[in-house]
Structure formats: C-alpha cells, structure tokens
Amino acid sequence: MQYTITPPRHVDTRIQLPASKSISNRALIIHALTGGNITPANLSDCDDTEVIIRALAHRPEVIDIKAAGTAMRFMTAYLSVTEGEHTITGTERMKHRPIGVLVDALRYLGAEIEYAGEKGFPPLRIRGRQLEGGRLEIPGNVSSQYISALLMIAPILTKGLEMKLTGGIVSRPYIDLTLHLMHQFGVSAEWTDIDSITVKPQPYRQRPYTIENDWTAASYWYEVLALTDELGSKVVLPGMMDGSRQGDSAVRYIFSLLGIKTAFADREADRLTDATLTRHSRMLNRMDYDFTNQPDLAQTLIATCPVLGIPFHFTGLGSLRIKETDRIEAMKTEMEKLGYILHADSGTELSWEGDRCEPAAQPVIDTYEDHRMAMSFAPLAIRLGRIGINHPEVVSKSYPHYWNDLRKAGFHIVQTD
C-alpha cells in the first residue's frame, strides 16, 4: 500500500491523541501483578498495547507479541515470576532484536529461561515461578526497558531488588516513569544513589487509574506547526498533562526553539487538560541536542530541521540502531530522497550541515516496518507540496488513527496502489 499526501492551506484543528503507550503498557503489567480486577481506563488502542492485553487475558502457551519490543521485554519479566510455561516470540525483525541483557539479569535472579532459537535473541521459553531477588548489576546504557521490566516485578520478589546500573544510563525519564507508576499503585521504589535503585518486597495495591494521552504522538503535531509558514496556526490536544512524567513531554521545550508555544487550560499538577499549540516566529539558526533521554523524538527533529534549513548535530542516538529498524541508516537513506545528505558521525550521532543532493522528482518514503518513519515524514508534505509513504499501515503500532487525524486537519491523502 502507498499513500500520497498533500497539505492543507491552513492548520487550525483539535486532535484527540492516542493514550500513552508507555504508560498503558506499564499499567497493564502492574495491574496484572496486583491480581486485581480494576482495569486501567483510557488504555492505548495501538498494536503494542493490544498484544499485552491479549497475552494477559488468554495466557496462550505461545505468545506472539509481533513487532512490540516493549511487550517482549515487559512480558519476559512478567512470565518469569508467574506460574506457567510459555514461549514468547514475534516478527522476524523481533527475532533479531537483542534481549540477552534482560535474560541474563533474570537468570541471575533465578529465572528459568531458554533460547528457542539464536542465543541472545527471541523466541524464549520461560517457566515461571517465585523468584528471590536480591542484588543485581545491569548495564544502564543499552535499553531502559530492560530496567523497567525488572523494576515492575521487583516488589513481588521475596527479597525485593537492589539494582545498580553500570556504564551510564539511557532514557532515564522512562525509568522515572516506571517508578512513578509503581508509586501510584502503592509501592515504594527509590533511587538510593545516582546509579542505584532499591525496591523492598511489598504488595501492589489495586486502584482506579486513567491513562493520559501520548506526548510522543504529540510530536508530529508540533512538527506540522513548525513546518507551516502561517503565524497563528493552532492545534489543540485534549487529555494532556502539564506535569507529565512522560520523558517525551520534553517535546514542548524542544519545539519552542522552533517557534511553537504550548499553553495549558489548567496548570494544576496531575490533571488532564487541553494543551494548545500555536505557531510563532523563530530565531533558531542551528540545533544541537542530546536525545539520550528522548530517543523516540529524534526522527521527528531529524526530518524537520533540514526541510526548515536548520543545520543540526544530534547525539545520544545509540538506541536507534536497535529499534524497529536501524533508524539512523533509514533516516539517512530517506532524507537523501528529499535532497538532504546526513552524516552519521559515530554510532550515536547524526548531523546535517547544509549538504544537498538532487532530490527525487516525486519522493516516496520507505517505512522499514517502522511506525515513526511514516509519522515523521508525512508532515513534510507541507513544505514539499506532496510526499508518498510506502506501507502507511505501520502507524498502527503506536497511533492507529494517525491518517484520519491528518485528514481531519485538512491533509489530502490518496491511496495510490
């Protein structure tokens, strides 16, 4: 399938974003560990959350989490501490995404996990049982999802968990989000040093819980406004939180450098409200930013800055190599179709210093089974006049109604094959 996208003349819309995938997935695992029956409200309807819902509801012997990396990590830990024998698998790409760091940590805590294929990668065979816990060291510079997976099961370990993170820490806000969710469900879990977290054995408490909407999804609407020339253009996003613990809520500060201001209808902490985004003039001549704490925002800015003529140097991109695709190489390839030559300065950096090449006459973006490729490139139609997107259906992984929302905002989208 391919979509051809042309832009609206004017942007003034109200968009109901999906619920936070990050919070939904954590809340579901914690809810399951409470053993209760109060299901969190406003759960995300994305593929990544749906696979967790189905796995927890039906507990099949073979659990297929498809392309959901978060589900693979969280469910691996969850299945290790709950009775039963399961095989957990996924797409062909998932079978090449590393999970050895998490498996090693769980085995150290006493988990029974075997590789059903290549060592270090899914699928996994897991025999769940009560684990003792104790002291553990784990690399903090690979994936915060490994750490979050271990933290969420920590309260039900008979000795709790004292975890030391080595080698630096990536995506620290996602770890803090996990700790916040654990607190919301009655568990004390704290940083005891700059690189150490302690969780004592204790029960989770049932409680009603409503998921806030997704700040990562909001990034594409910030991008839309940054790309339009019309000052005063506006997007209203209901169900957002000013004091959100989502790491990607930093998008509002990053895009303020590109002239997008954010105002909240209610500034009271921990209350869902409308966020109104408006387009203003910008003075930024270049952007340098470390995405260590917000890697899922990187593609949005990598696509936006060159099209606005803004050179950039982005660091902290190491985790992009092991996502749904190698996102650094994918961005280089697809931006070249638009006439922009990006440079990968190392395994963790990407830059654009104004280098250009001949663009494709009618560019069509390949999405590499990666939802964020589709969503970060589609708004570029505003500056390019039109853009093609191959396999647009990939957005179902995190934002199923993305294309309908673009149509609501005035974008014209035609299926061309």
N, C-alpha and C positions, 0 to 999 in steps of 0.2 A: 504494500500500500504506500502511496505517496500523497502528501498534501502540498498544494501551492497556496501560499499565504500572501495576501496584500493588506496594507494597513488602513486604519480608519483616518478620516480627516481630522478628527477631534477626539480627545480622550477625556471623558467625564463619566465615571461608572462606579457602581457598587458591586463588589465581588465577595461572595461567601467562600473563603478558602477551605480546603480540607482541614480536618482536625490534625493536630501534630502527630506524625507517625512515630517520632521518637518517644513522646510521652505515652501514646497509646500502647506501643509495644512493651514498654517498661511496666505500665499499669496492669496490663494483662498478665504478665508473669508474676508480679507481686500479688495480684488478685488471686491467681491460682495457688500461690503459696499460702494465702490466708485460709484456704479451704472453704471460703465463704460463697455466698450466692448474690452479692451486690455487685453486679457487673458495672464497670465504669461507663459513664454516659458520654455521648458525642465521640465515640471511637472513630478513628480514621477508616475510610472505606477503600483504602489503597490495597494493592496486592500484598505488600509486605505485612500488613496487619491482618488481612484476611487469612493468610496461611497460618498465622499463630492462632487465630480464633478457631479455625478448623482442627488444628492439631490438638489444642487443649480440649475441645469439645468431644472429639471422637477417639483420640489416642490410638490411631491405627498402628499396626506393627511396623509398617514402612511409612515414614513421614516424609513427604516431598515438599520442601519449602521453596521449590522453584529457584528464582533468582534473588531471594531475600537474604542478603548477608546478615542483617541484624537478627532475623529469625534463626538462622543457622547457629549463630553464637549464643543467643539467649536460650534457645531450646536445648542446645547441647548441655549447658549447665543445669537447666531445669530437669531434664531427663535423668541426669546423673544422680539427682537427690530424691527422685520419686520412684516408687516401686514399678517394676515392669521392664520388659526387654523390647528395644526398638532399634530400627535402622533409620537414620536420618540422612537424606540425600537431597539433590537439587539438580539444576540445569547443568549442561556440560561446562559452562563457564564457572559455575559454583564448584565443580569438581576440580578446578584449577585455582581456586582462591584459598590461600593458606589458612590453616586452623591449628597448626601444631603447637603454637604458644599456649593456647587455651587448653588443648588436650593434655599437654604436659603438666600444666598447673592443676587441672582436675585430677589427673592420675596421681600427682604428688599428694593430693588431699585424700586419696584412696579410691577414686572413681574407677569403675570398670568400663573402659572404652577401648575398642579395637578399630583399626582402619580396615574398611571393607574394600579398599582399592589402594591407591598410591599413598605411601606414608606421608603424613603431614597435611593431607587434604581429605575433604569429604569424598564418599559417604563414610559414616561412622556407625558402628554397632555399639549400643550402650545398654548396660544392665544397671538400672537404678537401684540405689539403696541409701540408707542413712550414712552420712559421712561425718567424720570427727571435726575436720577443720584444723585450725592452729595457725602457725606462722608460715608465710609464703612470700617469696620474691618472684616478681614477674616483670618483664620489660614493659616500660610505660610508653615507649616510643614507636610501637607498632600499630595498635588499634585500641582505642578507648572502649570499644565494645567488648573486648575480652575482659577488661577490668570491671565494666558494668555487669556483665554476666556473672562474674564471681561475687560481686558485692550483693547482688539481689538474693543469691542463695545463702549468703553468709549467716544471716540470723538463725537459720534452721540447722546449721552445723552444730554439733554437740559442744564444741569448744569455741564456736564463733570463728573469727578470722582476723589475723593481723597481717596486713598486706603491705609490702614495701615495693615501690615502683622504681625500677632501675633504668638508666640510660636516657633520662629526660621523659617528659610527659606530653603526648599529643592530645588534642581535643579535650583539654581539661574541663571546659564547660559541660561537656556531655557526662563526665564523671560526676560533676557537681549536680547536674540534673538528676542523675540516678540517686544520689544521696538525698536530694530534696524529696523525691518521690517516696523513698524509704521512710523519711521523717513523716511525710503526710500519712503514711499507713502505720504510724506508731513505733517505728524502730529508731533507736539511737545509733547513728553511724557517723563517725567524725574523722576529719584529718587530724592526726596526732603529731605530724611533722610535715615539712614541705613535700615529702615524698612517701608518706605512710598514712594508712587508713586503718582504723580499728572498729570492728563490729562485734559486739558481745552476743552470745546466744540469747534469743528473746523471740517472742511470737509477734507476727504481724497482726494488726487489728483491722477488721472489716470496717468499711466506711463508704458512704456515697462519694463519688468523685467524678467531676466533669472535666473532660479534656479540653484545653484551649486550642485555638487554631494555630496553623503551622507558619512559623516565621521564615522557614526555608522557602516555602511556596510563595510567600510574600515577595521574595527577592525578584521574581520575574515581573512583578508589577512595579517595583522600583525601577527595574530595567526599562520597562515600557515608558515610564515618565521621563527617565533620563534621556531616552532616545528621541523624544518628541521635541520640536522647537517651540511649541506654543506655551508661553508662560501662563500659569494659572490652571493648566491641565490638572485633573484631580482623579484619584482613586480612593474610595472608602472601603476599608477592610473591617467588617464586624468580627467580634469574637476574639479580639487580640488582648494582650495584657502588657501594660506599660512596664511592670516589674518582672517580666518573664524570665524564667531560669533557662529557657532555650538558648543555647550558645549562638544560634543564628539570628537572634534578636539584634545582634550587632549590625545587621544589615542596615538598620535605620541610621546608624552613625557613619558607616562606610559610604552610603549613598547621599548623605548630607554633604559630602565633599563634591558630589556631582550635581548639587542644586536641588535635591529632593528633601523637603521638610516633612516631618511627621508630627501630627497633633493628635492627642487622645481626648475623647469626650469625657472621660472620667479618669483622674490621675490617682485614684485610690489604689494602693498596692493590692495585688492578688484579686483584682476584679476584672472580669471580661468586659470589654468596651469596644467602641469604634475607633479605629486608627485611620486618620485622614492624611493621605499623601498628596502633596502639591508640588508642582514644578516651579522652580525659581531660577534666577540666573546663577551661573557657576563661574568660579575664577581659577579652578584647578588646571595646572599645566602638565602635571605628571602625577602618577600614583605609585607609591611603594607601600607594600603591605605584606605582613606575615599572616598567612592563613592557617597556621598551626592549630588554632582553636576553632576555626570555621571552615574546614576544607570543602564542605558542600556548597559554599558560596563562591568558590573560586571560578568555576566555569562561567557563572553569570558575569563576573567582572572581566574575565579573560575575553569574552565575546564583546562586551560593551565598550571597553576602553579604546581599542583600535578604531572602531567604527566612529567614535567621537573624536578621533585624532589625539588621544591622550596616551603618550608612552607610559609603560609600566614596568615594574620589576616586582614580581610576586615570589615570596619564599614560603616555606612550610608546606610544600605540596607533596611530600613524600608518600602520603597515604593515597593520593590519587592514582598511583601506579597499580594498586591492588583493589580498585573498586570494580564496578560492573565491567569496565574495560580499563585499559591504560589511558586515563583521561588526559594526561599530558600529551601523549602522542596523538590521540584523537583530536584534541583541540588544535594542535599544530597543523594537522592534515586538513581539517575542515576550514580553518581560518585562511589557509593558503588558497582555497577555492574562492574566497572573497577578496583576495589580493593582499593579504597581510602575512608577513613572514615572522613567525615567532621563534624564539631561541630558548632551548632548554639548557640553561647554564650548568646544571648538575641534575642529579636525580630528584632534587627537591625544589628547583627554581625554574621560573619561566619569565621571559621578558619580551617586550616589543619596544623597539627604539625608533620606529618610523619606517622600517624596511617594507617595501612594497613589491608586488609582482603583478603580472597580468591576471585579473580575475576571470573566472568563468562567466560566460555571457548570461547564462541563466543558472545560477548556482543551486545545487540540490545537496542538502546536508545528509550524510550518513550518520546514523544514531548508535551503531555498535551495541545494540541491546541495552542502551543506557538512557534512562528517562531524562536525566539532566542535560544530555546533549540536545534532545529535542526542545526542551523548555527554554534553554538559554539562547538558542539560535533563532527560534521563531520570532521574538520581538524585533530582530534586526530588520525585518521587512519594513519597519518604519523609515529607516534610513536608505535601504536598498531599493525600495519600491515593491519588491516581491522577493520571496525566497521559497525554495522547495525543501521539504522534510521527508526523508525516507523512513518508513516504519514508524509513523507517528503514534501508533498504539502503545509504544513503550511507556508513555506517560502514566499508564495505569498502575505502575509500580508505586508511585507516591502521590499522584494528583490526577485521578481518573477523569475529572470533568474539566481539565485544563483547556481543551479545544473549545468546549462550549462556553467557557468563561471568556476566551478571546473573542468568540463570535458576539457575545453579549456586549463586549467593549467596542464592537464595531469592526473587528478584523473580518475580512472575507476569506474563507477557507474552502478550497475546492479539492475534492479527491480526484487525482489525475490518472491513477491506474489502480 
